[in-house]
Amino acid sequence: MAGYVIADVLVSDPEQYKQYQALSPGAITAAGGEFLVRGGRHEVLEGDWTPNRLVVARFPTFEQARAFYDSVGYLAARAQRAGATEHFNMVVVEGV
């Protein structure tokens, strides 16, 4: 089954966040993943969750999605992101 990485991000330093954005696509691709959502318009339909910037990436398996997080490429991207966000919530979920 596919694995999905989903993140809700509140960017506080857009210039620094650009450094993360430059590195994260390569890390996703190297781990066998692809972006499905990378920001963009969204609307809350139910509940009180108020997401900011949403990101969804799909991987062939849950294990590949999980391994992406600790990959060398994504560790470098995470280092560039440090201090650029007010919050960065991320989950990995198995799906279809």
C-alpha positions as CSV (number, residue, x, y, z in Angstrom):
1,M,0.0,0.0,0.0
2,A,1.1,3.5,-0.7
3,G,2.5,5.8,2.0
4,Y,1.6,9.5,2.3
5,V,3.5,12.2,4.1
6,I,1.2,15.1,5.1
7,A,2.4,18.3,6.6
8,D,0.7,21.5,7.9
9,V,3.2,24.4,7.9
10,L,3.2,27.9,9.2
11,V,6.1,29.7,7.6
12,S,7.6,32.5,9.7
13,D,10.7,33.3,7.6
14,P,9.8,33.0,3.9
15,E,13.4,33.7,2.7
16,Q,14.9,31.0,4.9
17,Y,12.1,28.6,4.0
18,K,13.0,28.9,0.3
19,Q,16.3,27.1,1.2
20,Y,14.2,24.2,2.5
21,Q,11.9,24.3,-0.6
22,A,15.0,24.0,-2.8
23,L,16.2,20.8,-1.2
24,S,13.0,18.9,-0.3
25,P,11.8,18.0,-3.8
26,G,15.1,16.2,-4.5
27,A,14.8,14.3,-1.2
28,I,11.2,13.3,-2.0
29,T,12.2,12.1,-5.5
30,A,15.3,10.2,-4.3
31,A,13.1,8.3,-1.8
32,G,10.7,7.3,-4.6
33,G,8.0,9.9,-3.8
34,E,6.1,12.7,-5.6
35,F,4.3,15.8,-4.4
36,L,0.6,15.7,-4.8
37,V,-0.1,19.0,-2.9
38,R,2.5,21.7,-2.3
39,G,0.6,24.7,-0.9
40,G,-2.3,26.1,-2.8
41,R,-5.8,27.1,-2.1
42,H,-7.7,25.1,0.5
43,E,-11.0,25.4,2.4
44,V,-12.0,23.9,5.8
45,L,-15.3,22.0,5.3
46,E,-15.8,20.7,8.8
47,G,-14.2,21.0,12.3
48,D,-12.0,23.6,13.8
49,W,-8.7,22.7,12.2
50,T,-7.2,25.8,10.5
51,P,-4.3,24.5,8.4
52,N,-1.8,26.9,6.9
53,R,0.4,25.6,4.1
54,L,-0.5,22.0,3.3
55,V,1.8,19.5,1.7
56,V,1.1,15.9,0.6
57,A,3.6,13.6,-0.9
58,R,2.9,10.0,-2.0
59,F,5.4,7.1,-1.9
60,P,5.0,3.6,-3.2
61,T,4.9,2.1,0.4
62,F,4.5,3.3,3.9
63,E,8.0,2.1,4.7
64,Q,9.5,4.3,1.9
65,A,7.5,7.3,3.1
66,R,8.8,6.7,6.7
67,A,12.4,6.2,5.5
68,F,12.2,9.5,3.5
69,Y,12.0,11.4,6.8
70,D,15.4,10.1,8.0
71,S,17.1,10.1,4.6
72,V,20.4,12.1,4.1
73,G,18.7,14.4,1.6
74,Y,15.8,15.2,3.9
75,L,18.0,15.7,6.9
76,A,19.8,18.4,4.9
77,A,16.5,20.0,4.0
78,R,15.3,19.9,7.6
79,A,18.5,21.6,8.7
80,Q,17.8,24.4,6.3
81,R,14.2,24.7,7.6
82,A,15.3,25.2,11.2
83,G,13.9,28.5,12.5
84,A,11.9,29.2,9.3
85,T,8.5,28.0,10.6
86,E,6.3,28.8,13.5
87,H,5.1,25.2,13.4
88,F,5.7,22.2,11.1
89,N,3.4,19.3,11.8
90,M,4.0,16.1,9.8
91,V,2.5,12.7,9.8
92,V,3.0,9.5,7.7
93,V,-0.1,7.5,6.9
94,E,-0.7,4.3,4.9
95,G,-3.3,4.6,2.1
96,V,-4.4,3.4,-1.2
